[in-house]
Amino acid sequence: MKTASISYAKAHLSALLGRVRSGHSVIITDRGIPVARLEPVTVAGSDAYFRSLVERGLATSPKVPPTKTLLEELPPSPTLKRGTSLVQAVRDERDEGW
C-alpha cells in the first residue's frame, strides 16, 4: 500500500486518484503518522449500506430508478434578492414541491 505525505497528496492528487481508480489504496500521512486512507468506492458495499438503511426504516427506495440526467432535470438554484430571508426561500421552495 502506497503512503503519501499531505504535501505530496496536495501536489499529486490526480496521480493518487489514478492509483485508487485502478484498485489500490493510499495512506495519507501527517509528519509520518497515518491520518487518512484513499481507497476505491465499491458499489456493492454502497448498495448493501443503502439496503440496510431501507430495512431499518431510515430511508426509502426510489419509486423510479435515477437516470444519468437527473441533475440536469432539476430546476436552477434560486437567486435571492438582497434582504430576502433564506429560511423563507427554503419554505417557499418546499411549498412548490422541491
Protein Blocks (a to p, Z undefined) as FASTA:
>chain_A
ZZddfklmmmmmmmmmmmmmnopacdddeehiafbdcddddfklmmmmmmmmmmnopacc
dfbdcdfklmmmpccdddddehiafklmmmmmmmnoZZ
